[in-house]
Amino acid sequence: MADNGTRLTEFILMGFQLQAETQLGLFFMFLAFYLITIVGNLGMIMLIQNDSRLHTPMYFFLSHLSFLDICYSSVIVPQLLETLGNNKIFITYERCATQFFFFTLYGSTECFLLAVMAYDRYVAVCNPLLYAMDITPQTRLRLVAAAYSGAMVNAVVRTWCTFSISFCKSNQVDFVFCDLPPLLKLACSDTKVREQVIFLLAFLVIITSVLVILISYLFIIWAILKIHTAGAKAKTFSTCASHMIAVALFFGTLIFIYLKGNMGKSLWEEKIVSVFYTVVIPMLNPMIYSLRNKEVKEALKKAFKRIKASQ
């Protein structure tokens, strides 16, 4: 609701509110990041689809991670570029709610999928002889479906709790997209119960995913320590290194911005961190998995040779 009692029909995204030259520089930088994200993740999906050596559960999950990174980034970055180009933009109430829903959906799915990938690595390292029996095509489909289903529940409840709030203080969202903390600042009704539900859901999504990842890697580390040769230890650990880096980047920023609350955090810190996990991380994931993964590098070399031969 607005100050005169009428329902808000639009918000104003204030963006960064910087000098024109600085905003122009950020526009081209984020545009470059976005193009790299799209090309890198699409390339990873195509590489996995076209190389038979990558038709394994680990790369099946990785292709879904690349798909999520494309979607996750595409929900935010085009609008972020529009904000930078116009200094601030008007966004309808419905468009804001839609963006909020899909942002939550893809972010939550990525949390669960990273946990699924950790479980996959646990089975591969700790039960290698049973890996093909445990992670069957049907099992991996069920695991991915469970990740999307859990994220869907979180997105629906979180969006309903947020957009059932009465907004009356202002329609100016001092942020780069429709996210929870800046929207709550515009509420004129009591949001305590809704906030508790929202943050409980966020806590459950993050803590469940983190626990699965931590338990999986505790077993993995224990299995690696029992390996006698240093070369075998390094080879086994290398199969998990890329995933560990991706987990540290993604969950580190999520925990900072959502579970730390407003203690000791400025609005600028929130904007910078939000840009990092919506713009930078989706761009970095293909690089992390391609630069640190021998099978992906070999598949890339093979693909480049085919392209060169065709020319």
TIFI-150991 format. One record per residue (C-alpha): residue in three letters; x, y, z. Coordinates in steps of 0.2 Angstrom, whole numbers, plus 5000, padded with zeros to 4 digits. Example, Ala and Ser with C-alpha at 12.3 -4.5 7.8 and 13.67 -1.06 7.14 Angstrom:
<sites>
ALA506249785039SER506849955036
</sites>
This chain:
<sites>
MET500050005000ALA500650184997ASP500450335008ASN498750375002GLY498050205005THR498150144987ARG499049984982LEU500750004975THR500849964957GLU502749994954PHE504450014963ILE505850124959LEU507550024959MET508850154964GLY510350054959PHE512150114963GLN511750304962LEU513550344956GLN514250464944ALA513850444926GLU515650394920THR515750264934GLN514050194930LEU514550174912GLY516150084917LEU515149964928PHE513849944913PHE515149874901MET516049774915PHE514449684920LEU513949664902ALA515649574899PHE515449464914TYR513649424908LEU514249374891ILE515649264898THR514349184910ILE513249144895VAL514549084884GLY515548984897ASN514048894904LEU513248854887GLY514948794882MET515048684897ILE513348604894MET513748574875LEU515348504880ILE514548374892GLN513248334879ASN514448304865ASP515848214873SER515448034878ARG516748024891LEU515848164901HIS514248064901THR514348024920PRO513348074935MET514648204940TYR514548294924PHE512648274923PHE512548374939LEU513748494933SER512748524917HIS511248564928LEU512348684938SER512848774922PHE511048784917LEU510548864934ASP512048984933ILE511349044916CYS509549064924TYR510149134940SER511249274931SER509849314918VAL508549354931ILE509649494938VAL510949554926PRO509849624912GLN508949724924LEU510549774933LEU511149844916GLU509549934913THR509750014930LEU511550064927GLY511050134910ASN509650244917ASN510350274934LYS508650214941ILE507150114934PHE505350094937ILE504849914939THR503049844941TYR502449764957GLU502149604947ARG503849604939CYS504649634955ALA503749484963THR504149374948GLN506049424949PHE506049384968PHE505249214965PHE506449154951PHE507949224960THR507449124976LEU507048974965TYR508648964956GLY509749014971SER508848884982THR509048744969GLU510948784967CYS511148764986PHE510348594985LEU511248544969LEU512948584977ALA512448464991VAL511948334979MET513648354970ALA514448334987TYR513548174990ASP513948114972ARG515848144976TYR515648044993VAL514947894984ALA516247904971VAL517747914983CYS517047804998ASN516147674988PRO516947674971LEU516447484967LEU514647524971TYR514547694962ALA513747634946MET512447544956ASP512147684968ILE512047834956THR511047764942PRO510247874929GLN508547854939THR509447904955ARG510248064948LEU508548114940ARG507748094957LEU509048194966VAL508948334953ALA507048334954ALA507148334973ALA508348494972TYR507048584961SER505548534971GLY506348584988ALA506848754980MET505048774973VAL504248764990ASN505448884997ALA505249004983VAL503349004984VAL503249025003ARG504549155003THR503749254989TRP502049244997CYS502749305014THR503649455006PHE502349514994SER500849495006ILE501649635016SER500949805015PHE502149935008CYS501850115012LYS503450205018SER504050225000ASN504150134983GLN506050174981VAL507050014983ASP508850064987PHE509549914979VAL510049844962PHE508649714961CYS507049654971ASP507849574986LEU507149535003PRO508149665015PRO507749825005LEU505949775002LEU505749745021LYS506249925024LEU504749985015ALA503449885025CYS502249985036SER501349825043ASP502149715056THR503249595047LYS503949505062VAL503049335059ARG503349335041GLU505249375043GLN505349235055VAL504649115042ILE505749185028PHE507349175038LEU506849005045LEU506648945027ALA508349025022PHE509148945037LEU508448775033VAL508948775015ILE510748835019ILE511048735034THR510348575026SER511448595011VAL512948635021LEU512748495033VAL512648365018ILE514148445011LEU515148445027ILE514648265032SER515048205014TYR516748295014LEU517148225032PHE516948045025ILE517948095009ILE519448165019TRP519348015030ALA519447895015ILE520848005007LEU521947995023LYS521847805023ILE522647805005HIS524447755007THR525247834992ALA525448024990GLY525048024971ALA523447924974LYS522948044988ALA523248194977LYS522248114962THR520748074973PHE520748254981SER520848334964THR519148264959CYS518348364973ALA519448524972SER518348614960HIS516748574969MET517548634985ILE518048804978ALA516248824970VAL515448784987ALA516548904997LEU516249044985PHE514349024984PHE513948985002GLY515149105009THR514249255001LEU512549185005ILE512949165023PHE513749335024ILE512249425017TYR510749325024LEU511249245040LYS512349385047GLY510849505047ASN511149695047MET512549685061GLY514049785055LYS513449785037SER513249935026LEU512049955012TRP513549965000GLU514249805007GLU512649715003LYS512549784986ILE514349734982VAL514149554989SER512449534980VAL513349584964PHE514749454968TYR513549304970THR512349354956VAL513649414943VAL515349354947ILE515049174954PRO514049114939MET515449174928LEU516849094938ASN516048914940PRO516448854922MET518148924923ILE518448834940TYR517748664933SER518748684917LEU520448744923ARG520548614937ASN519748464929LYS520848354918GLU519348274909VAL518548434905LYS520248504898GLU520448354887ALA518648364881LEU519048554877LYS520548504867LYS519648374858ALA518248504853PHE519448634848LYS520348504836ARG518648454829ILE518348644825LYS520048674818ALA519848514807SER518148574800GLN518948744796
</sites>
